[in-house]
Amino acid sequence: MDREKGRRMIQLLFVTCMAAAPAQCQDHRLILGDMTPAACLRMAQPELARWIENHPDLRIRHWRCSRLS
């Protein structure tokens, strides 16, 4: 039933770069769970803020929500 309303397993994909060496970047993925893409957009910024608190030497270059495939 929920799948019919647009709920899917969603992941948050983001790229971080070293603050001291901006050319050194890595891809990351957080699996957020079964939700709508709109819910992912609402959850993404707080999740990324929490992540960056634990990784202060990194900067988030970009991010997006995606269905888990």
Secondary structure, 3 states (H helix, E strand, C coil): CHHHHCCEEEEEEEEEEECCCCCCEEEEEEEEEEECHHHHHHHHHHHHHHHHHCCCCEEEEEEEEEECC
